[in-house]
Amino acid sequence: MIRAYTIASGKGGTGKTTVTANLGTALAQYGRETCVVDTDMGMANLGLVLGLTETPVTLHEVLAGKASIQDAMYEGPYGLKIVPSGLSLQGFQNADPQKLKDVMCDLTDACDFLFFDAPAGIGADGVIPLTVADEVLLVVNPEISSLVDALKIKILTEMIDGAVGGAILNRATLENSDVSRGKIEKTLGVSIIDTIPEDVNIRRAAAARTPVIVGSPGSESSKAFRRIAARLVGFPAEEEPEKVQEGFIERLARALFRRET
Ligand SMILES: Nc1ncnc2c1ncn2[C@@H]1O[C@H](COP(=O)(O)OP(=O)(O)OP(=O)(O)O)[C@@H](O)[C@H]1O
């Protein structure tokens, strides 16, 4: 069964694209068929940070009814499937976010994990991704404005019958921050799944247009992304990808008999 997550935050720049790109890559590294979709259709950059250059067909064309989702799918690290959004304003205007549900249905048999990188804000393009996934994961920075906006997204998600599965605390520093982990959990009413530190390697990797777990696999942020991915799969957090990656036979058996690990 496919498991779909929307990575959201309300506030811009909290790290949604970074989390989507790295969790997607980590799950692909763990041998799971994984697809990341850039639903930040007005300010698309998921394809860029994952190193895509030529993307003649994108989610824009799919949501305009002019292409299939398979036409807009490109391959990333470890076989990660990437559906980028286009950069043109015209394409954004022609795309109908309501069609995202159809995209989700089309991918049901193609993937184990699906991630939607949500836009900031609560416009129509921001709200629909909250409704299509099994769970919304909130990316929160340790500052009041981020916490308040994440709370708005949580309330909105529940109003429209979606589910928030937890929060990821990104850009955590050792210094005193505006808000503690406990305050975030209490305010949002959800658990923090894990904490990703402020890490210069993330910015370096973004500049090199590769996920940090590929560019600096030994960094603390990479370890955190692998821990979260391991948890989503149900592996013990300390396992390294080589040890838990499925062989061809196991994958075939799981595909044929839908055997869950
Ligand atoms: N833990 C981190 N340490 C250092 N830099 C980070 C970290 N997380 C994200 N960044 C940097 O912060 C910037 C914003 O991150 P990102 O684009 O992932 O945010 P976003 O929430 O997707 O933004 P938007 O709302 O504009 O779509 C990027 O330059 C990214 O490299």
The ligand as an SDF file (V2000), in Angstrom:
LIG
                    3D

 31 33  0  0  0  0  0  0  0  0999 V2000
   18.6640   22.5010    8.7670 N   0  0  0  0  0  0  0  0  0  0  0  0
   19.0960   23.4520    7.9270 C   0  0  0  0  0  0  0  0  0  0  0  0
   20.3340   24.0090    8.0910 N   0  0  0  0  0  0  0  0  0  0  0  0
   20.7840   24.9660    7.2550 C   0  0  0  0  0  0  0  0  0  0  0  0
   20.0850   25.4490    6.1920 N   0  0  0  0  0  0  0  0  0  0  0  0
   18.8570   24.9330    5.9800 C   0  0  0  0  0  0  0  0  0  0  0  0
   18.3000   23.9140    6.8100 C   0  0  0  0  0  0  0  0  0  0  0  0
   17.0690   23.6150    6.3370 N   0  0  0  0  0  0  0  0  0  0  0  0
   16.8570   24.3770    5.2700 C   0  0  0  0  0  0  0  0  0  0  0  0
   17.9320   25.1890    5.0390 N   0  0  0  0  0  0  0  0  0  0  0  0
   18.0890   26.1970    3.9730 C   0  0  0  0  0  0  0  0  0  0  0  0
   17.0190   27.1380    4.1400 O   0  0  0  0  0  0  0  0  0  0  0  0
   16.5410   27.5740    2.8860 C   0  0  0  0  0  0  0  0  0  0  0  0
   15.0360   27.3100    2.7910 C   0  0  0  0  0  0  0  0  0  0  0  0
   14.8380   25.9030    2.7840 O   0  0  0  0  0  0  0  0  0  0  0  0
   13.7150   25.2350    1.8710 P   0  0  0  0  0  0  0  0  0  0  0  0
   13.7570   25.7750    0.4750 O   0  0  0  0  0  0  0  0  0  0  0  0
   13.8130   23.7740    2.0560 O   0  0  0  0  0  0  0  0  0  0  0  0
   12.4260   25.8160    2.6000 O   0  0  0  0  0  0  0  0  0  0  0  0
   10.8980   25.7740    2.1260 P   0  0  0  0  0  0  0  0  0  0  0  0
   10.0860   25.6810    3.3570 O   0  0  0  0  0  0  0  0  0  0  0  0
   10.7060   24.7110    1.0990 O   0  0  0  0  0  0  0  0  0  0  0  0
   10.7680   27.1980    1.4340 O   0  0  0  0  0  0  0  0  0  0  0  0
    9.4950   27.7750    0.6220 P   0  0  0  0  0  0  0  0  0  0  0  0
    8.4200   28.0330    1.6440 O   0  0  0  0  0  0  0  0  0  0  0  0
   10.0390   29.0540    0.0180 O   0  0  0  0  0  0  0  0  0  0  0  0
    9.1030   26.7450   -0.3940 O   0  0  0  0  0  0  0  0  0  0  0  0
   17.3530   26.8480    1.8160 C   0  0  0  0  0  0  0  0  0  0  0  0
   18.4140   27.6850    1.4090 O   0  0  0  0  0  0  0  0  0  0  0  0
   17.9100   25.6240    2.5610 C   0  0  0  0  0  0  0  0  0  0  0  0
   19.1360   25.1710    2.0130 O   0  0  0  0  0  0  0  0  0  0  0  0
  1  2  1  0
  2  3  1  0
  2  7  2  0
  3  4  2  0
  4  5  1  0
  5  6  2  0
  6  7  1  0
  6 10  1  0
  7  8  1  0
  8  9  2  0
  9 10  1  0
 10 11  1  0
 11 12  1  0
 11 30  1  0
 12 13  1  0
 13 14  1  0
 13 28  1  0
 14 15  1  0
 15 16  1  0
 16 17  2  0
 16 18  1  0
 16 19  1  0
 19 20  1  0
 20 21  2  0
 20 22  1  0
 20 23  1  0
 23 24  1  0
 24 25  2  0
 24 26  1  0
 24 27  1  0
 28 29  1  0
 28 30  1  0
 30 31  1  0
M  END
$$$$
